[in-house]
C-alpha cells in the first residue's frame, strides 16, 4: 500500500505557524524532553487562542489551575508560566488571527542527530 502524500495547498503548515509563534520559547529547554514540554505549552497556548474571546479567560484559568496542580508550582514559577502563556496567546492572535485550527498532539523526534518538530492538527480543509 502506497503512502498518500499531502498535496501542498500553498498554505503554511500549522507546525510552521506554531514554531513562529513560539520562536525562542521552545529553545529555553536544555534537553529534548524540556523542549518537548515547551512545545506542548506553546500548543496549549495556540488552542486557548482559538477559543472565542468571551470564553478565553475561563480557558486560561482552567489551564493554569491544571498546571499548578500537576507541577506544584510556586508563586514565581506560576506567574512566569502565566506570563509566557499570555504572551504566546497574544503572539498567535497577532500573527494568525484568522487561523482557528486546534492542535491535537505534538512531539519532537530526533532524526540523523537533528530535532524534528511534529505538530498534529485537526485541520479540516
C-alpha positions in Angstrom: 0.0 0.0 0.0 1.4 3.4 -1.0 1.5 6.3 1.4 -0.6 9.2 0.4 1.3 12.4 0.1 -0.5 15.5 1.2 -0.9 18.0 -1.6 0.5 21.4 -0.8 -2.3 23.9 -0.7 0.2 26.8 -0.6 -0.9 27.5 3.0 1.7 27.3 5.7 1.7 24.2 7.8 0.2 24.6 11.3 3.6 23.3 12.7 5.4 26.1 11.0 2.9 28.6 12.4 3.3 27.2 15.9 7.1 27.4 15.7 6.9 31.0 14.5 4.5 31.9 17.4 6.8 30.1 19.9 10.1 31.4 18.4 12.7 31.4 21.1 10.3 29.9 23.7 10.9 26.3 22.9 14.6 26.8 22.8 14.5 27.6 26.5 14.6 23.9 27.1 18.1 22.5 27.6 17.1 18.9 26.8 14.8 17.4 24.2 12.4 16.5 26.9 12.3 20.0 28.2 11.9 21.4 24.7 9.0 19.0 24.2 7.4 20.4 27.3 7.8 23.9 26.0 6.4 22.8 22.6 3.3 21.3 24.4 2.8 24.5 26.3 3.0 26.5 23.1 0.4 24.2 21.5 -1.8 24.7 24.6 -1.5 28.4 24.2 -2.4 28.1 20.5 -5.5 26.1 21.4 -6.6 28.6 24.0 -6.1 31.4 21.4 -8.6 29.5 19.2 -11.2 29.8 21.9 -13.8 32.6 21.3 -12.9 35.7 23.2 -15.8 35.6 25.7 -14.6 32.2 26.9 -10.9 32.6 26.7 -10.2 33.9 30.2 -12.0 30.9 31.6 -9.9 28.6 29.5 -6.7 30.3 30.6 -7.7 30.0 34.3 -8.6 26.3 33.9 -5.3 25.6 32.2 -3.3 27.4 34.8 -5.1 25.5 37.6 -4.1 22.2 36.0 -0.5 23.5 35.5 -0.3 24.4 39.2 -1.8 21.0 40.3 0.5 18.9 38.1 3.7 20.9 38.7 3.0 22.1 42.3 4.3 25.4 41.0 5.4 28.1 43.5 4.3 31.7 43.1 7.1 32.9 40.9 7.1 29.8 38.7 3.3 30.1 38.3 3.5 33.8 37.5 6.2 33.3 35.0 4.3 30.5 33.3 1.2 32.6 33.1 3.1 35.5 31.6 4.6 33.1 29.0 1.2 31.6 28.2 -0.5 35.0 27.7 2.5 36.2 25.6 2.1 33.2 23.3 -1.6 33.7 23.0 -1.1 37.3 22.1 1.6 36.3 19.5 -0.7 33.8 17.9 -3.5 36.4 17.7 -1.1 38.9 16.2 0.4 36.5 13.6 -2.6 34.3 12.7 -5.8 35.9 13.9 -8.0 34.0 11.4 -6.5 30.6 11.9 -8.6 28.6 14.4 -7.3 25.1 13.8 -6.9 23.1 17.0 -3.8 21.1 17.8 -4.3 17.6 19.0 -0.7 16.5 19.6 2.9 17.4 19.4 6.3 15.8 19.9 10.0 16.1 18.9 11.7 13.3 17.0 15.4 13.1 16.6 16.4 12.1 13.0 20.0 11.9 12.0 21.0 13.9 15.0 18.6 16.7 14.2 15.4 17.5 16.1 12.2 17.5 14.0 9.1 19.2 15.5 5.8 17.3 14.8 2.5 19.1 15.4 -0.7 17.3 14.6 -3.7 19.5 13.9 -7.4 18.9 13.3 -7.3 20.9 10.0 -10.3 20.0 8.0 -9.6 21.9 4.8 
